[in-house]
């Protein structure tokens, strides 16, 4: 009798397992890189906003009438649901001595400042005294929510 050559069932199962593991690892890698890219994009945008508000604040110090602070005062927009949520979650402290220096930077303000608008209905909250930048939606990094530039920088520098 002539011996037939071909794959046995065991060999086929082994190949399917190997391909499955490679596929799983590949998809996992792609998802992590996508998440890392989103974090880096947000961090870069927030750093650009931070640089711009430092300049605005310094110009305002020199001449308040000609160089007003940009954005909407948070203290005048406490009825906004996102602001309420950030205060409830203690991202923003309403008792902070610099609370009156928190301003909302929305898409309109970003365009006025000639910065790229990637907000998609969200906004930044900036503090002109401490230069902290907060994203109204935040970003999830390794199953933890981060809202402020400081938190994001600390988390990414750990890596």
N, C-alpha and C positions, 0 to 999 in steps of 0.2 A: 504494500500500500504506500501511496505517496503521502508524505507529511505536509499538511497545509500550514503555511506561515501566515501569521496575522496577530492581531492584538487579542490578548485574553481579557476576560472580564476584570481580573485583578489589575492588570496594567491599565486598562481604561479607567477604572476607579481612581487609581493613583494619579493619572494625568488630570482627571477632573478635579481632584483635591488640590493639586499643585496650581492649576490655573485659577481655581477659586481663591486660594491664599494670595496669589499674585494680584488678582483683581481687587480683593479686599484691601490689601496694602496700598495699591495704587490709588484707589478711591479715597482712602483715609488720608493719604499724602496730599492729594488734590484739595480736599476739604480744608485741611489745616493751612495750606498755602493760601487758599482763598480767604480764610479768616484772617490770617496774618496780613494779607494785602489790604483788607478793609480797615484793620487797625492802623496800619501804617498810613493809609490815605487820610483817615480821620485825624491822626496825630499831626500829620503835615499841615492839614487845613487849619487845625487849632493853633499850631505854632505860627502860621502866617497871620491869623487873626490877632494873636498875642503881640506879635511885632508891631502890627498896625495900631493896636490900642495903646501901646507904649508911646508911640509917636504922637497920637491924638492927645493923650493925657499930658504929655510934656508941652505941646503947643497950647493946650488949655491953661496950663499953669502960667504961661507967659502972658496970654491975653484971652480971658474967659469969654468976652463978648464976640470977638472975631473967630474964635475956635471953640465952639461948644462941644461937649462930649456927644458922641454919636450913639444912637439907639434910643430905646424906650426905657424909662426907669422901671425897674422891677417893682419898687414900692408903690408905683401908680398902676400896676397891672396884677395885683394880687388875686383878682377874680379868675385869671387865666388858669385852666385846668392843669397845664403842664407845670406852671409855677407852684400851684398848690401841692402837686405831687412831689416836686423837688423839695419843698419845705417840709412836707410830712415825712419824707424819706431822709431828712436831715442832710441832703446834698447842699442845700443853702440854709444857713442859719439866720432866721429873721431877727435874732437877738444880737447878731454880730455888729460890732461898732462900725464896720464898713458896709453895712447893709445898704445904705443910701448910695453907695458907689456901684451897685449891681445894675447893669443895663442889659436889655435884650437886643441882640444883633440878629435881625431877620434877613431874609433874602434881599429885600429892598435896601437895607443898610449895607449889606455886602456889596451890592452892585454900586452903590454910592461910593464905597471905599475902594472900588475897582479890584475886588477879590472874587475868586471863582465861587460860584454858588452851587454847592453840592448838598444843600440842606434837605431838599425834598419834603417841604412842609414843616420841618423842625426849625430850631434856631439855637444860637449860642447865647449864653448868659456870661457876660464878662464883668470883672470887677476892676475898675480903673485905679483902685488903690493897691491891690495885691497882685494884679495882672493874672488872676486865675480865670481860666476859660472852662465853661461847663457846657456840655452838649445836652439839649433838652431830652433826647431819647436815650442817650447813653449807648454803650456798646458792650456786648457780652464777650468776655475773654475767658476761656476755660471755665465756663458755667458760672461766672461772676460778672455782675453788672458794674461798669465803670463809667462815670459821668465826667469827671474833671480831667483836665490835661495832666495835672500832677499825678493822679492815680494811674493814668495810662502810661506816662513816662516811667513811673516807678515799676510798673508791671513789665514793661518792655525792656527796661534796663536789667531786670533780674535774669532775663534769658541769655 
